[in-house]
């Protein structure tokens, strides 16, 4: 293809330009025309990710976005507002209407596009069911409804149905938008972890095309067929870096993170920028020449990339990554937006946008009454959650599962199911909800002691999502170069390998999530029963209201009664991940 600047000059001369004088040199001896001077256009990409329904942050975000838009308007450029997925699941404000308030707020904010995150599938069919029960139930009905309501494109290019067809719920793989005369191609992709990190019943008929392969193909098409000068990927796949202020220094970044692997696999020059998500971490770095931003989670920050694009040639002249901007300079509690202290941005004070405040107010008011319901328990000190290690909150939740479903021998729960601490003070329903926002149902597994022991051994061998255990205790140690787990009841009796146990878990785990029950499902699918109602969280709330938990003493719950670092429920020789050598 000819360079665009050369072609533009050719068209001017060929369509009404003055003919060269008769004394001009023959065309093949003429000196080349002076190159056209660049006409730089500033384009700012603003990126958010993993909002998880935190509508309360959006009026303040709108204040920042409005400031950047004013700057770009004054300089003849434009702002492109993008999101890296996981918009809905996580708060009463969003979940009570299956994400509809988030769509309304994003429309008011003027988002240009979003991509689909793994938790976008959590709502399942429209209505109270989290997964299909009847043949008529659409496993992606709620997501389909949200996409139909959106006046911005919802992108996904790499998620397919088993036969290779698109999802068919209104999503598109990519789109081209024009801002300040610059054509910008946007491609959406979703982490390949999705099939193991959401309810199996809602995604069991889906498969993935590798992200890098998908992006390379779409980027080439957007540039060649759609004449895009800039290509940006919206990826619900992420990474993490310990520093936000040194975009060229990758020494403090996780080397094997998914989005970094994708960036390194892309052809040079195919993609200009990536707005990432999924890991709830911070990235503001160049990888393989591609600017990547990821900005934490829950609407508390945004990322920014400034591009300078030549309007004439379409070339990207310059790329600058700015450190992720926290919306609040300081606040006493991460959940207390009203108390957050805001400074200035680009020399201008920032205040919440009144129009956005009015948009989110009905959803916030609707949730407020339910959120403030007392559960009749006082939390003595904050109950911490840790995804990758035993913690007070994980132990509390498995104990509540057992109390809410009497007769079982044990309960297990994944660390990814813990989403927020329970704060000190009188426990309200909304706090329990945010700590466990998923509408998972009980699953009951009949399994041998050896099967549960193997599951715990496998979990002890890596440092991913920790498996909290209630009802039993476990000792994991090395014997003859192999890992082995011994299970014991509360009175110290060892659980026999062939002893049949009734184990409570969530439908997410039982149907394949995180892989914990995969071996059991393959060996004996009939060993697992999924119950319809109530959701586990609602059973937990009822136990708390009745004070029907042994750890509740005088109406109070203390972390020391749930977790003793010197006597863990799962003792792992040498710590996790355990490594055994002959």
C-alpha positions in Angstrom: 0.0 0.0 0.0 1.2 3.5 -0.8 2.0 5.8 2.1 -1.0 7.9 2.8 0.9 11.3 2.7 2.1 10.5 -0.8 -1.3 9.4 -1.9 -2.9 12.5 -0.6 -0.5 14.7 -2.5 -1.2 12.7 -5.7 -4.9 13.2 -5.4 -4.6 17.0 -4.9 -2.6 17.4 -8.1 -4.8 15.1 -10.0 -8.1 16.8 -9.1 -7.8 20.5 -10.0 -4.3 21.3 -8.9 -2.3 23.6 -11.2 -0.4 21.8 -14.0 3.4 22.0 -13.8 4.9 24.8 -16.0 6.3 23.8 -19.5 9.8 24.4 -18.3 9.5 21.8 -15.5 11.8 18.8 -15.6 10.4 15.5 -16.9 8.5 13.8 -14.1 11.1 11.1 -13.6 13.8 13.7 -12.9 11.7 16.0 -10.7 12.9 16.5 -7.1 10.5 14.8 -4.7 7.9 17.0 -3.1 8.6 18.2 0.4 6.9 15.9 2.9 3.7 17.1 4.3 4.0 18.6 7.8 2.4 16.4 10.4 -0.9 17.6 11.9 -0.8 16.2 15.4 -4.0 15.3 17.1 -4.1 14.4 20.9 -6.2 11.4 21.7 -6.5 10.4 25.4 -7.6 6.9 26.3 -9.2 6.6 29.8 -9.5 3.1 31.1 -11.4 1.5 34.0 -11.9 -2.1 34.9 -13.5 -4.4 37.5 -16.1 -2.0 38.8 -18.1 -4.9 40.2 -21.2 -2.8 40.7 -19.7 0.0 42.8 -22.0 2.7 41.5 -21.1 5.0 44.4 -17.7 5.8 42.7 -19.1 6.8 39.4 -20.1 10.5 40.1 -16.6 11.2 41.2 -15.1 9.4 38.2 -17.4 11.5 36.0 -15.8 14.6 37.6 -12.3 13.5 36.4 -13.5 12.4 33.0 -15.2 15.8 32.5 -11.9 17.5 33.3 -9.9 15.5 30.8 -12.6 16.0 28.1 -12.4 19.8 28.7 -8.6 19.7 28.2 -8.8 17.7 25.0 -11.6 19.8 23.6 -9.4 22.9 24.1 -6.5 21.2 22.3 -8.5 19.9 19.3 -8.3 16.3 20.4 -10.7 13.8 22.0 -11.2 11.4 24.9 -12.0 7.7 24.4 -13.5 6.1 27.6 -13.2 2.3 27.8 -13.7 -0.5 30.3 -11.9 -3.8 30.7 -14.9 -5.9 32.0 -16.5 -7.2 35.2 -19.0 -4.3 35.3 -21.9 -5.8 37.3 -21.4 -8.5 39.9 -20.6 -7.4 43.5 -23.0 -5.0 45.2 -26.6 -4.8 46.1 -27.0 -1.6 44.1 -26.1 -3.5 40.9 -27.2 -7.1 41.7 -30.8 -6.2 42.7 -31.4 -5.3 39.1 -28.9 -7.7 37.5 -26.6 -4.9 36.4 -29.1 -2.6 34.8 -28.1 0.5 36.9 -24.4 0.1 35.7 -25.5 0.2 32.1 -27.5 3.4 32.7 -24.6 5.0 34.5 -22.1 4.1 31.9 -24.3 5.5 29.2 -24.5 8.8 31.1 -20.7 8.8 31.5 -20.3 8.4 27.8 -18.4 5.1 27.6 -17.2 4.4 24.0 -17.0 0.6 24.5 -16.6 -2.1 27.2 -15.6 -5.8 27.0 -17.1 -8.8 28.6 -15.6 -10.0 31.9 -15.9 -13.5 33.3 -18.3 -12.4 36.0 -20.7 -10.9 33.4 -22.0 -14.5 33.2 -22.8 -14.8 36.9 -26.5 -13.7 36.7 -27.5 -16.5 34.4 -31.1 -16.4 33.2 -33.2 -13.3 33.8 -34.8 -13.5 37.2 -33.8 -15.1 40.6 -32.2 -18.3 39.2 -28.4 -18.1 39.0 -28.2 -21.0 36.5 -30.7 -22.7 34.1 -33.2 -25.1 35.6 -35.8 -25.5 32.9 -35.0 -26.1 29.3 -36.4 -22.6 28.4 -34.0 -20.9 30.8 -31.4 -18.9 28.8 -28.0 -19.3 30.6 -26.9 -15.9 29.4 -30.4 -14.2 29.5 -29.5 -11.5 32.0 -26.3 -10.5 30.1 -28.2 -10.5 26.8 -30.7 -8.1 28.4 -28.0 -5.8 29.6 -26.3 -5.7 26.1 -29.6 -4.9 24.5 -30.0 -1.9 26.8 -26.5 -0.5 26.2 -26.1 2.3 23.7 -22.4 1.6 23.5 -20.8 -1.6 22.0 -20.1 -4.6 24.2 -17.1 -6.4 22.7 -15.9 -9.9 22.6 -13.9 -11.6 19.8 -12.5 -14.7 21.4 -15.4 -16.4 23.2 -17.4 -18.8 21.0 -20.1 -21.4 21.3 -19.0 -25.0 20.9 -19.7 -25.0 17.1 -17.5 -21.9 16.6 -20.3 -19.4 16.3 -20.3 -16.1 18.2 -22.1 -15.9 21.5 -25.1 -14.4 19.8 -26.2 -12.2 22.7 -25.7 -8.9 21.0 -21.9 -8.6 21.4 -19.6 -7.7 18.6 -15.9 -8.6 18.2 -14.7 -5.2 17.3 -15.8 -1.7 16.3 -14.3 1.4 14.7 -15.1 4.8 16.1 -13.9 8.2 14.8 -12.8 10.9 17.3 -11.3 14.2 16.2 -10.9 12.9 12.7 -9.0 9.8 13.8 -10.3 6.3 13.1 -9.8 4.1 16.2 -10.3 0.3 16.1 -11.4 -1.3 19.4 -11.2 -5.1 20.0 -12.6 -6.9 23.0 -11.3 -10.2 24.5 -11.9 -12.2 27.7 -9.6 -14.2 29.8 -9.2 -17.8 29.0 -9.8 -18.6 32.7 -13.5 -17.8 32.3 -14.7 -21.3 31.9 -13.2 -22.2 35.3 -14.1 -18.9 37.1 -17.8 -18.6 36.7 -20.9 -20.9 37.1 -20.4 -23.9 34.9 -24.1 -24.1 34.0 -23.9 -20.6 32.3 -20.7 -21.3 30.2 -20.5 -25.0 29.8 -21.3 -24.8 26.0 -18.6 -22.2 25.3 -15.0 -22.4 24.2 -12.1 -19.9 23.6 -10.0 -18.9 20.7 -6.5 -17.9 22.1 -6.4 -14.1 22.8 -3.2 -13.2 20.9 -4.4 -15.1 17.8 -7.7 -13.3 18.0 -6.3 -9.9 18.5 -3.7 -10.2 15.8 -6.4 -11.2 13.3 -8.8 -8.5 14.3 -6.2 -5.8 14.4 -5.0 -6.6 10.9 -8.6 -6.5 9.6 -9.3 -3.2 11.3 -6.3 -1.5 9.8 -6.6 -3.0 6.3 -10.4 -3.1 5.8 -11.7 -0.5 8.2 -8.8 2.0 7.8 -8.2 2.3 11.5 -5.1 4.4 12.4 -5.1 3.3 16.0 -6.0 -0.1 17.5 -6.8 -0.5 21.1 -7.6 -3.8 22.9 -10.1 -4.1 25.7 -9.0 -7.2 27.5 -10.5 -8.8 30.6 -7.1 -10.3 31.2 -4.5 -8.7 33.4 -1.2 -8.6 35.2 0.4 -6.7 38.1 3.3 -4.4 38.7 4.5 -3.1 42.0 5.2 0.4 40.7 2.9 2.7 38.6 5.4 5.4 37.8 8.1 3.7 35.7 6.4 2.5 32.4 9.6 1.2 30.9 10.7 -0.8 34.0 9.2 -4.3 34.0 11.5 -5.6 36.8 8.7 -5.1 39.3 6.0 -6.8 37.2 4.8 -10.4 37.2 6.7 -11.8 34.3 4.2 -14.6 33.4 0.9 -12.6 33.7 -1.7 -13.3 31.1 -1.8 -9.9 29.5 2.0 -9.7 29.3 2.1 -13.0 27.5 -0.5 -11.7 25.0 1.3 -8.5 24.4 4.6 -10.3 23.7 2.9 -12.7 21.2 1.4 -9.9 19.1 3.1 -8.8 15.8 5.0 -5.5 16.2 2.9 -2.5 15.4 -0.4 -4.4 15.3 -1.7 -2.9 18.6 -1.1 0.5 20.1 -2.7 0.1 23.6 -4.4 -2.3 25.9 -7.0 -1.5 28.6 -6.7 -4.6 30.8 -8.6 -6.0 33.8 -9.5 -9.2 35.8 -6.6 -9.3 38.3 -7.6 -6.1 40.2 -4.0 -4.9 40.1 -2.2 -1.9 38.7 -0.3 -1.8 35.4 1.0 1.3 33.6 3.7 -0.1 31.4 5.0 -0.7 27.9 5.3 -4.4 26.9 6.6 -5.3 23.4 6.0 -1.6 22.5 2.3 -1.7 23.6 1.0 0.6 26.2 -0.9 -1.3 28.9 -3.0 0.1 31.7 -5.0 -1.7 34.5 -6.4 0.3 37.3 -7.2 -1.7 40.4 -10.9 -2.4 41.0 -14.2 -1.2 42.4 -14.1 2.1 40.6 -11.4 3.6 42.8 -9.0 4.6 40.1 -8.6 5.1 36.3 -5.8 4.7 33.9 -4.7 7.1 31.1 -2.7 6.8 27.9 -2.1 9.9 25.8 -1.6 9.3 22.1 -0.5 11.9 19.5 -1.7 10.9 16.0 -0.9 12.5 12.7 -4.2 13.4 11.1 -2.7 13.3 7.6 -0.8 10.0 7.6 -2.6 8.2 10.5 0.7 7.5 12.1 1.0 7.4 15.9 3.7 9.9 16.7 3.9 9.6 20.4 2.5 7.4 23.3 2.7 8.4 26.9 1.4 6.4 29.9 0.3 8.4 33.0 0.3 6.7 36.4 -3.1 5.4 37.5 -5.1 8.1 39.2 -6.8 7.3 42.5 -10.1 9.1 42.7 -9.6 9.9 46.4 -6.3 11.3 47.8 -7.2 10.0 51.2 -10.2 8.5 53.0 -10.6 6.7 56.3 -12.4 3.7 54.9 -12.3 2.5 51.3 -16.1 2.2 51.3 -16.7 5.7 52.6 -16.8 7.8 49.4 -18.4 10.8 51.2 -15.3 11.1 53.4 -12.7 10.8 50.7 -10.5 13.9 50.3 -10.2 15.0 46.7 -7.4 17.1 45.4 -7.0 18.8 42.0 -6.4 17.1 38.6 -4.5 19.0 36.0 -4.8 22.2 38.1 -8.6 22.0 38.5 -10.5 20.9 41.7 -12.6 17.7 41.2 -16.1 17.3 42.5 -18.7 14.5 42.0 -20.8 15.1 38.9 -24.3 16.1 39.9 -25.9 14.5 36.8 -24.2 11.1 37.5 -25.2 11.4 41.2 -28.9 11.7 40.1 -28.5 8.7 37.7 -27.2 6.3 40.4 -29.3 7.7 43.3 -32.4 5.4 42.7 -30.3 2.2 42.8 -28.4 3.3 45.8 -31.6 4.2 47.7 -33.2 0.9 46.7 -30.2 -1.0 48.2 -29.9 1.1 51.3 -32.8 -0.3 53.2 -31.7 -3.9 52.6 -28.1 -3.1 53.2 -28.8 -1.6 56.7 -30.6 -4.6 58.1 -28.9 -5.7 61.3 -27.9 -9.4 61.6 -27.8 -9.1 65.4 -24.0 -9.9 65.7 -21.2 -7.6 66.8 -17.9 -8.0 65.0 -15.2 -7.6 67.7 -12.4 -6.6 65.2 -12.3 -6.6 61.4 -12.5 -10.1 60.0 -9.9 -10.1 57.2 -10.2 -12.0 53.9 -7.2 -13.4 52.1 -7.6 -15.2 48.8 -4.5 -17.3 49.0 -4.2 -18.4 52.7 -6.3 -19.4 55.7 -8.1 -16.5 57.2 -10.8 -15.6 59.7 -13.4 -14.8 57.1 -12.9 -18.1 55.2 -13.2 -20.1 58.4 -16.3 -18.1 59.4 -18.0 -18.8 56.0 -17.4 -22.6 56.0 -18.7 -22.7 59.6 -21.8 -20.8 58.6 -22.3 -23.2 55.7 -22.3 -26.1 58.1 -24.6 -24.4 60.6 -27.0 -23.5 57.8 -27.1 -27.1 56.4 -26.9 -29.4 59.4 -25.8 -33.0 59.1 -22.8 -32.6 56.8 -19.3 -33.7 57.8 -17.3 -30.9 56.2 -17.6 -27.7 54.2 -15.1 -26.2 51.7 -15.0 -22.8 50.0 -12.6 -21.2 47.6 -10.6 -18.1 48.4 -12.0 -16.4 45.3 -15.4 -16.4 46.9 -14.2 -14.0 49.6 -14.6 -10.5 48.3 -14.4 -8.1 51.3 -13.6 -7.9 55.0 -16.3 -7.8 57.6 -15.7 -4.5 59.4 -15.7 -4.0 63.2 -19.0 -3.2 64.7 -22.7 -4.2 64.3 -22.9 -6.5 61.3 -25.3 -5.4 58.6 -26.6 -7.5 55.7 -25.0 -5.2 53.1 -21.5 -6.0 54.6 -22.2 -9.7 54.5 -23.4 -9.3 50.9 -20.2 -7.5 49.8 -18.1 -10.1 51.4 -20.0 -12.8 49.5 -21.8 -11.2 46.6 -22.4 -14.3 44.5 -25.8 -16.0 44.5 -24.2 -19.5 44.8 -26.4 -22.4 45.9 -25.4 -25.3 48.1 -23.9 -28.3 46.5 -23.6 -31.6 48.5 -20.9 -34.0 47.5 -20.6 -37.6 48.7 -17.0 -38.5 48.6 -14.4 -40.7 50.3 -12.0 -39.4 52.8 -9.1 -40.1 50.4 -10.8 -37.9 47.7 -11.1 -35.0 50.1 -7.6 -35.5 51.3 -6.3 -35.5 47.7 -8.1 -32.2 47.0 -6.5 -30.6 50.0 -3.0 -32.0 49.1 -3.4 -30.6 45.5 -4.4 -27.2 46.9 -1.4 -27.2 49.3 0.9 -27.7 46.3 0.3 -24.3 44.7 -0.2 -20.7 45.9 -3.5 -20.0 44.2 -7.0 -19.7 45.6 -7.0 -21.3 49.1 -9.5 -23.9 50.1 -11.0 -23.1 53.5 -12.1 -26.1 55.5 -14.8 -26.5 58.1 -15.9 -29.5 60.2 -12.5 -31.3 59.9 -8.9 -30.5 60.3 -6.0 -31.5 58.0 -2.3 -32.1 58.3 -0.3 -32.0 55.0 3.2 -33.3 55.1 5.9 -35.0 53.0 6.3 -38.7 53.3 8.8 -40.5 51.0 9.0 -37.5 48.7 5.2 -37.3 48.3 2.6 -35.0 49.7 0.1 -36.7 52.0 -2.9 -35.3 54.0 -4.4 -36.7 57.1 -7.9 -35.6 58.0 -9.2 -35.5 61.6 -12.5 -34.9 63.2 -12.9 -32.4 66.1 -12.2 -35.1 68.7 -8.9 -36.0 67.0 -10.1 -39.2 65.3 -8.5 -39.9 61.9 -10.9 -40.0 58.9 -10.4 -43.3 57.0 -9.5 -43.3 53.4 -12.7 -45.2 52.4 -14.9 -43.4 54.9 -17.8 -41.7 53.0 -18.2 -38.1 53.9 -20.9 -35.6 53.2 -19.1 -32.4 52.0 -20.8 -29.0 51.5 -19.5 -26.7 48.8 -20.9 -24.1 46.3 -22.4 -24.9 43.0 -19.6 -22.9 41.4 -17.0 -25.3 42.8 -19.1 -28.4 42.4 -19.6 -27.8 38.7 -16.0 -27.3 37.8 -15.0 -23.8 39.1 -11.3 -23.6 40.1 -11.0 -27.3 39.3 -11.3 -28.6 42.8 -14.1 -31.1 42.1 -13.1 -32.0 38.6 -11.8 -35.4 39.4 -14.9 -36.4 41.4 -17.2 -35.1 38.7 -15.4 -37.2 36.1 -15.4 -40.4 38.3 -18.9 -40.1 39.6 -21.2 -37.3 38.4 -24.1 -38.6 40.6 -22.0 -38.0 43.7 -22.8 -34.3 43.6 -26.2 -32.8 44.1 -26.9 -29.1 43.4 -29.7 -27.5 45.5 -31.9 -24.7 44.2 -32.6 -22.5 47.2 -31.7 -20.8 49.4 -28.5 -19.1 48.2 -25.7 -19.9 50.6 -25.4 -16.3 51.6 -29.1 -16.2 52.7 -28.6 -19.3 54.8 -25.6 -17.7 56.4 -27.6 -14.6 57.2 -30.3 -16.6 58.9 -27.7 -18.4 61.0 -26.3 -15.1 62.1 -29.7 -13.7 62.9 -30.4 -16.7 65.2 -27.0 -16.6 66.8 -26.7 -20.3 65.9 -23.0 -20.5 65.6 -20.6 -21.8 68.3 -18.1 -19.0 67.7 -20.7 -16.3 68.6 -20.2 -15.5 72.2 -22.6 -13.1 73.9 -23.6 -11.8 70.5 -20.0 -11.1 69.4 -17.7 -12.7 66.9 -13.9 -12.5 67.4 -11.2 -13.3 64.9 -9.4 -15.4 67.6 -12.3 -17.7 67.8 -12.2 -18.4 64.1 -8.5 -18.5 63.3 -5.4 -19.4 65.3 -2.2 -19.0 63.4 -0.5 -21.4 65.8 -3.1 -24.1 65.2 -4.4 -23.8 61.7 -7.2 -25.9 60.4 -5.0 -27.0 57.5 -1.4 -27.4 58.8 1.0 -27.5 55.9 4.6 -28.7 56.5 6.9 -25.9 55.5 4.0 -23.7 54.4 2.3 -23.3 51.0 3.2 -24.3 48.4 4.6 -27.5 49.9 7.6 -28.9 48.1 8.6 -32.5 48.7 12.0 -34.0 47.9 13.4 -37.5 48.4 
